Amino acid sequence: MEEINRFFNDKNNVRNDAEIDRSQIGEYLEAVKAFSRLTYQSLYVIDYQTRGFDYVSENPLFLCGKSSEEVKEMGYAFYFQNVKPEDVELLIKINEAGFNFYDKIPVDERKLYSISYDFNLINGKKNMVLVNHKLTPMFLTEDGKIWKALCIVSLSSNTSAGNIVISREGSENLWKYNPETDLWLKNEKVKLSQRESEILSLYASGLTINEIAEKIFISADTVKFHRKKLFEKIGVNNITEALAYAKANKLL
């Protein structure tokens, strides 16, 4: 239990007697379950008061060979069994840095923020898979602490753990965390040109280079030119990575 408590921060300590408007949750789990049926990503819900999971979806990516109920019952013990030890330490550091950042946000804006980072999961065959983990608040206590949070897990487009970013809905800014210096650095989101966005969207719909060229009345070579400039702008090597980046950074 002491190890598990390392994942939690005093700045977001939701006591049993915390003031919570419980009418806000309604039948929220039914909405989460419906969402899980429509996405390829894994979903789970954290309850910071019980320090456990309210829900874990059936998607096998996050389960590491276990059932969703088994992972739900394990709660944070799941991480100590299925995450590389050095990545467990990274996750604990991210939690601390994230809550320190969150504590400085005005209470009425806190639901607008989300955090994204990558870490290695160990599946049932002891193989490593790098996943991207996103977390955003769902319900807050009366004093602005996170009561419940929605988490989404998908395959990462990166090659190593870390890549820690906080973003705010409706803002062009994002904040990148450096674990070495323990600092958040403010950056602007990448801005795509209208043509880059158009081509990326058409790729996402499954069109080939020639089909894209025909649809938007340009040559295939011009499509390739814009694609190359896009890759350079966001720092990827192929269209699969570009699409993953665009989804992760809400460019599509």
Summary of the structure (lengths in Angstrom):
residues: 252
radius of gyration: 19.7
end to end distance: 41.2
largest distance: 64.9
contacts: 708
relative contact order: 0.12
helix: 42%
strand: 25%
